[in-house]
Amino acid sequence: MIRILSVVALLGLVACGVDGEPVQPSANLNIGIGPGGLHTGASVGVSKGPLRVGVGIF
């Protein structure tokens, strides 16, 4: 779990403008409780103009 979060954080840092104007990353964390139990989810991504790239985890 820590490895996955470390890789996601590193990818977000790398995507912050190495080539050109900085691009601000976005992150989302979801936690829900339902009849099936506890559900978690996370995603990170970046966008610049019409291009959006994201990675979902869990």
Secondary structure, DSSP 8 states (H G I E B T S, - for coil): -HHHHHHHHHHHHHTTTSSSS---EEEEEEEEEETTEEEEEEEEEEEETTEEEEEEE-
